[in-house]
Amino acid sequence: KMKTSKELISADIHTSTYNFKYTLSVEIAPICREDLVCLPTAIARAQGNVSPLVICHKVSDSLHFIDPLSLKTATLPSSLYWRSPFRSIAGRGQL
């Protein structure tokens, strides 16, 4: 999730000079590359009937998963992830 805001700090009407304060807030998904993830069944079915137990292959503006048994891939957009967030089962060091 990302939220931006802009606040007027000062303004000089004679020289048309304005000073703004910009704030950027970012919330990052708690899933990392090579994490073992158990997808909710509704999301797994919506992603082409992929197995619920997948490995995170890539993290960008969307989450990319790969099924280790069938090698099917699934891409989960960030908007869909934040509607029903989930966590990973095991990290890279625990596998």
C-alpha positions as protocol buffer text, in pm:
chain_id: "A"
residue {
  index: 1
  type: LYS
  ca { x: 0 y: 0 z: 0 }
}
residue {
  index: 2
  type: MET
  ca { x: 120 y: 350 z: -70 }
}
residue {
  index: 3
  type: LYS
  ca { x: -9 y: 683 z: 54 }
}
residue {
  index: 4
  type: THR
  ca { x: 119 y: 1028 z: -39 }
}
residue {
  index: 5
  type: SER
  ca { x: 35 y: 1365 z: 108 }
}
residue {
  index: 6
  type: LYS
  ca { x: 132 y: 1723 z: 37 }
}
residue {
  index: 7
  type: GLU
  ca { x: 116 y: 2002 z: 296 }
}
residue {
  index: 8
  type: LEU
  ca { x: 170 y: 2373 z: 239 }
}
residue {
  index: 9
  type: ILE
  ca { x: 439 y: 2500 z: 476 }
}
residue {
  index: 10
  type: SER
  ca { x: 476 y: 2862 z: 364 }
}
residue {
  index: 11
  type: ALA
  ca { x: 370 y: 3087 z: 79 }
}
residue {
  index: 12
  type: ASP
  ca { x: 499 y: 3421 z: -45 }
}
residue {
  index: 13
  type: ILE
  ca { x: 228 y: 3583 z: -255 }
}
residue {
  index: 14
  type: HIS
  ca { x: 457 y: 3865 z: -372 }
}
residue {
  index: 15
  type: THR
  ca { x: 711 y: 3636 z: -541 }
}
residue {
  index: 16
  type: SER
  ca { x: 475 y: 3339 z: -598 }
}
residue {
  index: 17
  type: THR
  ca { x: 703 y: 3110 z: -396 }
}
residue {
  index: 18
  type: TYR
  ca { x: 548 y: 2814 z: -216 }
}
residue {
  index: 19
  type: ASN
  ca { x: 712 y: 2559 z: 13 }
}
residue {
  index: 20
  type: PHE
  ca { x: 549 y: 2219 z: 44 }
}
residue {
  index: 21
  type: LYS
  ca { x: 618 y: 1923 z: 270 }
}
residue {
  index: 22
  type: TYR
  ca { x: 575 y: 1589 z: 92 }
}
residue {
  index: 23
  type: THR
  ca { x: 513 y: 1270 z: 290 }
}
residue {
  index: 24
  type: LEU
  ca { x: 526 y: 919 z: 148 }
}
residue {
  index: 25
  type: SER
  ca { x: 407 y: 618 z: 346 }
}
residue {
  index: 26
  type: VAL
  ca { x: 463 y: 266 z: 213 }
}
residue {
  index: 27
  type: GLU
  ca { x: 344 y: -63 z: 360 }
}
residue {
  index: 28
  type: ILE
  ca { x: 533 y: -364 z: 228 }
}
residue {
  index: 29
  type: ALA
  ca { x: 394 y: -716 z: 210 }
}
residue {
  index: 30
  type: PRO
  ca { x: 557 y: -945 z: 472 }
}
residue {
  index: 31
  type: ILE
  ca { x: 638 y: -1210 z: 210 }
}
residue {
  index: 32
  type: CYS
  ca { x: 993 y: -1241 z: 78 }
}
residue {
  index: 33
  type: ARG
  ca { x: 1147 y: -1415 z: -218 }
}
residue {
  index: 34
  type: GLU
  ca { x: 1183 y: -1795 z: -172 }
}
residue {
  index: 35
  type: ASP
  ca { x: 929 y: -1807 z: 115 }
}
residue {
  index: 36
  type: LEU
  ca { x: 693 y: -2102 z: 141 }
}
residue {
  index: 37
  type: VAL
  ca { x: 335 y: -1971 z: 132 }
}
residue {
  index: 38
  type: CYS
  ca { x: -3 y: -2135 z: 182 }
}
residue {
  index: 39
  type: LEU
  ca { x: -250 y: -1946 z: -36 }
}
residue {
  index: 40
  type: PRO
  ca { x: -612 y: -1920 z: 73 }
}
residue {
  index: 41
  type: THR
  ca { x: -821 y: -2165 z: -131 }
}
residue {
  index: 42
  type: ALA
  ca { x: -1026 y: -1891 z: -300 }
}
residue {
  index: 43
  type: ILE
  ca { x: -710 y: -1715 z: -422 }
}
residue {
  index: 44
  type: ALA
  ca { x: -550 y: -2044 z: -534 }
}
residue {
  index: 45
  type: ARG
  ca { x: -859 y: -2129 z: -744 }
}
residue {
  index: 46
  type: ALA
  ca { x: -874 y: -1779 z: -891 }
}
residue {
  index: 47
  type: GLN
  ca { x: -508 y: -1802 z: -996 }
}
residue {
  index: 48
  type: GLY
  ca { x: -568 y: -2088 z: -1238 }
}
residue {
  index: 49
  type: ASN
  ca { x: -635 y: -2365 z: -987 }
}
residue {
  index: 50
  type: VAL
  ca { x: -275 y: -2365 z: -864 }
}
residue {
  index: 51
  type: SER
  ca { x: -186 y: -2569 z: -556 }
}
residue {
  index: 52
  type: PRO
  ca { x: -230 y: -2374 z: -228 }
}
residue {
  index: 53
  type: LEU
  ca { x: 126 y: -2458 z: -122 }
}
residue {
  index: 54
  type: VAL
  ca { x: 357 y: -2242 z: -335 }
}
residue {
  index: 55
  type: ILE
  ca { x: 699 y: -2077 z: -325 }
}
residue {
  index: 56
  type: CYS
  ca { x: 731 y: -1702 z: -376 }
}
residue {
  index: 57
  type: HIS
  ca { x: 945 y: -1655 z: -685 }
}
residue {
  index: 58
  type: LYS
  ca { x: 952 y: -1275 z: -715 }
}
residue {
  index: 59
  type: VAL
  ca { x: 828 y: -974 z: -518 }
}
residue {
  index: 60
  type: SER
  ca { x: 757 y: -650 z: -703 }
}
residue {
  index: 61
  type: ASP
  ca { x: 437 y: -450 z: -742 }
}
residue {
  index: 62
  type: SER
  ca { x: 278 y: -796 z: -745 }
}
residue {
  index: 63
  type: LEU
  ca { x: 368 y: -1130 z: -587 }
}
residue {
  index: 64
  type: HIS
  ca { x: 483 y: -1408 z: -821 }
}
residue {
  index: 65
  type: PHE
  ca { x: 442 y: -1767 z: -703 }
}
residue {
  index: 66
  type: ILE
  ca { x: 545 y: -2103 z: -842 }
}
residue {
  index: 67
  type: ASP
  ca { x: 397 y: -2441 z: -754 }
}
residue {
  index: 68
  type: PRO
  ca { x: 695 y: -2669 z: -677 }
}
residue {
  index: 69
  type: LEU
  ca { x: 511 y: -2987 z: -787 }
}
residue {
  index: 70
  type: SER
  ca { x: 348 y: -2886 z: -1116 }
}
residue {
  index: 71
  type: LEU
  ca { x: 568 y: -2578 z: -1191 }
}
residue {
  index: 72
  type: LYS
  ca { x: 256 y: -2368 z: -1258 }
}
residue {
  index: 73
  type: THR
  ca { x: 303 y: -1998 z: -1196 }
}
residue {
  index: 74
  type: ALA
  ca { x: 62 y: -1748 z: -1046 }
}
residue {
  index: 75
  type: THR
  ca { x: 80 y: -1371 z: -1019 }
}
residue {
  index: 76
  type: LEU
  ca { x: -107 y: -1196 z: -741 }
}
residue {
  index: 77
  type: PRO
  ca { x: -152 y: -818 z: -781 }
}
residue {
  index: 78
  type: SER
  ca { x: -92 y: -607 z: -471 }
}
residue {
  index: 79
  type: SER
  ca { x: -452 y: -482 z: -470 }
}
residue {
  index: 80
  type: LEU
  ca { x: -578 y: -840 z: -443 }
}
residue {
  index: 81
  type: TYR
  ca { x: -322 y: -925 z: -174 }
}
residue {
  index: 82
  type: TRP
  ca { x: -422 y: -631 z: 50 }
}
residue {
  index: 83
  type: ARG
  ca { x: -790 y: -729 z: 35 }
}
residue {
  index: 84
  type: SER
  ca { x: -709 y: -1049 z: 226 }
}
residue {
  index: 85
  type: PRO
  ca { x: -345 y: -1047 z: 340 }
}
residue {
  index: 86
  type: PHE
  ca { x: -173 y: -1368 z: 446 }
}
residue {
  index: 87
  type: ARG
  ca { x: 171 y: -1458 z: 580 }
}
residue {
  index: 88
  type: SER
  ca { x: 436 y: -1707 z: 477 }
}
residue {
  index: 89
  type: ILE
  ca { x: 470 y: -2047 z: 645 }
}
residue {
  index: 90
  type: ALA
  ca { x: 848 y: -2072 z: 631 }
}
residue {
  index: 91
  type: GLY
  ca { x: 1134 y: -1851 z: 521 }
}
residue {
  index: 92
  type: ARG
  ca { x: 1435 y: -1929 z: 308 }
}
residue {
  index: 93
  type: GLY
  ca { x: 1649 y: -2028 z: 608 }
}
residue {
  index: 94
  type: GLN
  ca { x: 1387 y: -2269 z: 742 }
}
residue {
  index: 95
  type: LEU
  ca { x: 1353 y: -2468 z: 418 }
}
